Amino acid sequence: MRTVLRLVALLGLACASPQPHAVERCPSLKQLPPRPSAQCQADPEAVAYEDRLAALLTSAAGPLALRVALDERSRVAAICAEGTSRGMENARARRSLAANLGDVWGLPPGPACLGGARIDIDRRRAKLVEIERTESACREEMRATGGAFSSTGGIRNSNVRSDGSPLERAIAPNACIGARLAWLFAEKRGSWWRFFARAPTKTGMLLFAPIEGAQPPPTEASLVANACAKRSERSELVACMQEQRWELLD
């Protein structure tokens, strides 16, 4: 809550001067502005603005995944960052980043359609950090409850599951991950695709995520895996996932 309040304060300061220079730790996506609409994302001026923003931020980001909140005038209002390092390393990286963002705070406003939106710099990295954060939270819950996880008021076993099919165990290795699953790794195995909540290899894995704001809402992860696993080509898999309102992060 403290982080959210500080981000809100930064957003408020963005309407005045001087511009804020702090880089906070990102709260959950539910507490951040939404990504631009699909129409805005396809707009050449919006694409050019995002590319310029990414060019300024990527070299300074280091190991951090960055999310940028724009105010209603499409100016940079706040930048938050998250990383997978332990201890104080992320905080030091955020302070170092904040000291090198003068050009970012000074950017002119972007296209009007970006007003009040969020821009994720390197969306795949941002999702990987989100996954690590979710797994860390699940480990903490499992330690605190002795392996039990409360979901919708009930207690369920959160240890590595031994029931269900291999597909079900790969997608939901425990109840905590299964309840929070907002991603799927995919890897070609023979003629079909296998889906995982945890990447079994370091390379060659595709990463999919539900499309934010999609209507109707994205299909549940387990149903997506069943629907799209038997596509033979990568292009066919991506098209099938898009039909289920999931997108490839690359």
Beta strands, then each sheet from edge to edge (+ up, - down):
strand 1: 23-25
strand 2: 65-70
strand 3: 76-82
strand 4: 118-121
strand 5: 148-151
strand 6: 154-157
strand 7: 184-189
strand 8: 192-196
strand 9: 206-210
strand 10: 246-248
sheet 1: 1+ 3+ 2- 4+
sheet 2: 5+ 6-
sheet 3: 8+ 7- 9+ 10-
end
